[in-house]
Amino acid sequence: MYEAVIQSQEKTIFEAHQRYLYSLHAAETGGYDKGLEEGIEKGKTDYLVSLICKKLSRGLTIDQIAKELEEDPEHISKIYDIAQKYAPDYNPESVLKELNS
């Protein structure tokens, strides 16, 4: 039993060491911050696509959507053009797949 406790502690120490090395590497290469920034940008895009699809289902135009969301109409039009293919449902997941491909 004592041996099992020691093995468990050694495993815990090893795992902590691995996490430390990973975080050290991420800090040196900018990986952690870069991944965080990419995640935030992806989240913003996902949310924007969702909002645009909702507004399209209400029959709004590019200019109306851009005004309501305080976005550039050119930025909206790319998503708008893709979303039109999925009318009348305007499925945000389908739009995102095509937008990211």
Residue pairs with C-beta under 8 A, 6 or more apart in sequence:
23 32
25 31
26 32
26 35
45 96
45 99
46 92
46 96
48 69
48 71
48 79
49 79
49 83
49 92
49 95
49 96
49 99
50 92
51 69
52 65
52 69
52 76
52 79
52 80
52 83
52 95
53 83
53 90
53 91
53 92
53 95
54 90
55 64
55 65
55 68
55 69
56 65
56 80
56 83
56 84
56 87
56 90
57 88
57 89
57 90
60 68
62 73
62 76
62 77
62 80
63 73
65 71
65 76
65 80
66 72
66 73
66 75
66 76
69 76
78 99
79 95
79 99
82 95
82 98
82 99
83 90
83 95
85 98
86 94
86 95
